[in-house]
């Protein structure tokens, strides 16, 4: 995902600045072991992976639900962020997570997509899977699209 120079077809915005290494990634994504594999700004879809470490586990050795929720929030947020312009940002207003199976330590896959994007509100959804593509958790979210004012 490299850019050779300024043109109108090159996506812009804070998400893309981090993707292209022109700004550091958010510390939370670093903690989660986030790795972006694909981002389609036209479709509003992303695929990312996370490295769930033993530090993320609960008393029975599975990844604690709060970490899974954070991974899903990052996945859904990335799906929306890849569609935004350079002057837009979109905090999550509401996030609903359903935990379907215990999540193991190791690589987990996030897939997110924008269901609908208006001028000020967006609806996104996605899921976390293991390497065998078993769905571990799903989420839906609502985000508020804001415009930066200088």
Secondary structure, DSSP 4 states (H G I P E B T S, - for coil): ----S--TTS--SHHHHHHTTSSPPPHHHHHTT-EEEEEETTTTEEEEEEEE-GGGB-TTSSBPHHHHHHHHHHHHHHHHHTT--TTEEEEEEEEEEEE-SPPPSEEEEEEEEEEEE-SSEEEEEEEEE-TT--EEEEEEEEEEEEE---
